[in-house]
Amino acid sequence: MDKEPQLEYDVQKRAKASTAATFRAVVALYFLYLARQIIRGAMDGSSSMSPVLAWIAGLGFIAAALAFGFYTWKRWRAEVEAARLTPAETDDDTETP
């Protein structure tokens, strides 16, 4: 059986990609939190905002969270792919001078 070659990555680039994706994911989750708070405030009557406006704003934040989450995933995938080492780079790392 042929073994698939093990993929190797530039550790620093991959770590940077993961850190950026984590911060972006936190922002997307915050958008969801804001949407929940706005809609919940409209539902229980504690908000001074009109219910229609609250639902529109809440759905807008949900849409923003989903779009930003998708953007986060796409950027992470692209940055991890860019961190992949080519076979030539991998061979250079294993040679000793």
N, C-alpha and C positions, 0 to 999 in steps of 0.2 A: 504494500500500500504506500502511496505517496503521501508524505506529510505536508501539510500546508506550512509555508514559511511563517515563522513568528514575526509579527509586525513589531517594529521598534519605533519609538517616538523620542523626540527631543523633550526631555523631562521639563525643562523650564517653560517651553512654549505650551506644552500640554497643561501644566499647572496654571499658567496664566489664563488659558482658555477656560479652565474649570472655575477659577476664581471669578472671572468676568461673568460667566454663566450663572454662578451662584448669586452674585449681586443683582443681575438682571431678573432672576427668578424671584428674589425678595421683592423687587419693585412690582412685578406682576402680581404677586400675592397681596401686596399692599393695595393695589387697585381693586382686587376682589374684596378685600376687607372694607374699603371705602364704599363700594357698591352695596355690600351687605348692610353697613351702618345707615346709608341713605335710605335704602328701601325699608329697613326695619323701623327707622324713625317715622317714615310715612305710614307704615302699617299700624303702629301703635299710637299714632297721633302726637308724638312728642316733638315732631319737626314743625317748624313754621313754614316750611316749603309746601307748595301745593302737591297733592299726591301724584298728579299727572307729571309734573316737573320732576318730582323725586324718582318716579319710575323711569323717565327718560334719562335722567342723570345716572341712575343706577345701572340701567342697561348699557349706557355709554361706557361706564367704567368696566363693566363685564366684557364688552367688546374690546376695549383697550387692553384689558388683562389678557384676553385670549390672543390678540394680535401680537402683543409684546412677548407672550410666552412662546408663540410660534417663531417669532424673530430670534428669541434667545436660543431656541433649539437649533435653528438653521445656522446661526453664527457659531454656536459651539461645535456643530458638526464640521463646518468649514475650517474653523481654527484647529481642531484636532487633526483633520486631514492635512492641513498645512504643517503640522508638527511631525507628521510621519517622516521618518528618515528613509532616504532612497538606499538601495543596496550599495551604491558607491560610498555613501556617507557611513553606512554601517561597517563596511570593510576598512575604511580609513580609521575608524575608532579602534578596531581590533589590532591593527598593525603596531608594532613597537619599533621605535627608531634605532 
